[in-house]
Amino acid sequence: MKIIKAEYPYSNYIIYGPYFHKKENRYYVYLIDKVTKKRSSTSYARYLKAIQLKRILGEKEQVDHRDGNCKNDTIENLQLLTHRDNIKKYLKQHDIRKTIIQLCCPNCEKLFLREKRNTFLSKHGTFTACSRHCAGIIRRHLQLGIKYSFANNIINYDYTYPEIIKT
């Protein structure tokens, strides 16, 4: 096995790799904690970015390849993004647009956004609530015979996903 010299913040680990993962089409390193002997793995790009920043990356931080090539793990090609920013980049690169609908909750009358495929319009239901809590209240009221007006549930159809997310 190929052992890499451990650098901070991975100085407490024995590191093997990088190894190519065929299914995910990217490189990984295997980490073994010197004290507890616990084994784990991380992507080679994430490992390199952590060494550059001199800290372990958080769970919500993602390392993105600027050129989109997961095999190109040069430091200049790696950037740190949030999950939300990484999704925005992916949708923009692949020109994917999702229909977002603005709805009004029949229970609390709060305005909220949902992707059309996750609403009653495509699931053949009678309403879409802002939360599971409100949906439970509405269902219970319907069981008890309390009437709701679902006519004002839809507010606006004119959204597409890349435009509604503000940075």
QUIUR-V54844 format. One record per helix or strand of 2 or more residues. SS is the DSSP state (alpha for helix, beta for strand). FROM is the first residue (numbers start at 1). LEN is the number of residues. If there is no record, write none. Layout:
# QUIUR-V54844
ss=SS from=FROM len=LEN
ss=SS from=FROM len=LEN
This chain:
# QUIUR-V54844
ss=beta from=3 len=2
ss=beta from=13 len=9
ss=beta from=26 len=8
ss=beta from=39 len=5
ss=alpha from=44 len=10
ss=beta from=61 len=5
ss=alpha from=75 len=3
ss=beta from=78 len=5
ss=alpha from=83 len=11
ss=beta from=99 len=6
ss=beta from=111 len=5
ss=alpha from=116 len=3
ss=alpha from=120 len=4
ss=alpha from=132 len=12
ss=beta from=154 len=7
ss=alpha from=161 len=4
